[in-house]
Amino acid sequence: MTESALTQQAADLRKYLAEQREHVLGAVEGLSEEDMRRPVLPTGWSCAGLVQHLALDVERFWFRRVM
């Protein structure tokens, strides 16, 4: 694969990641601090917990281990 193709793939990946972040943040936009921290699932997860999981666990895992 050429360097140009790799550069384009990296740009596509960054764009996709930015779109996914925007989607998740849009879903929680406008929630109060209390609503962000209130458990909404039987497991006790809150919206803030989900955002933290996606940012710290999922993204770090994928970029450190997969990419």
N, C-alpha and C positions, 0 to 999 in steps of 0.2 A: 504494500500500500504506500502511496506517495505521501510525502510530508503535507502536501496541499489537502489531500483527502483526510488525513488525520486531523489537520487543523479544522476542517469543516465539520468533522464528527465531534470534535471537542466543542465547537461553537454550537452545534445542534444540541448536544447534551446540556450545556449551560442554559440554553434557551428553554429546553423542556423542563429543567429543574426550576428555573425562575417562574415558569407558568404554573407548575405544581405548587410552589410556595405561595404564589398569588391566589390560587384557588383555595387553599387551606386557610390562609389569612382572611380571605373574603368571606369564608363561611363563619368565622368567629368575629368578624368586624361588627362593632356596635354592641357586643355583649358587655355587660358590666363586669367589674372585677369579681363580684360575688358569683355571677353566672359562670364566669370562666373557671372558677375554683369549685363549683358545686358538682358533686358526682352525678353523672347522668347515665351511667351504665351499672348493671348489677355488680360488676367487678370493682366499682369504686372509682373508675377513671373519670376525669374531668376534661373539659376542652383544653385547659392549660396543660394537663398531663399528656394529652394526645399531641399537641404542638411540640412539647418538649421531647417526646418520644421520637417524633418524626425528625426533628432537627438534630438531636444529639445521638440517638441510637441508629436510626435508619440511614441518615445521610453519612454519618461517620463510618458506619459499617461498609456501606457501598463504596465510598471513596477510598477507604483504607484497605479493604480486603478484596473487593471486586475490581475496582478500576486500577 
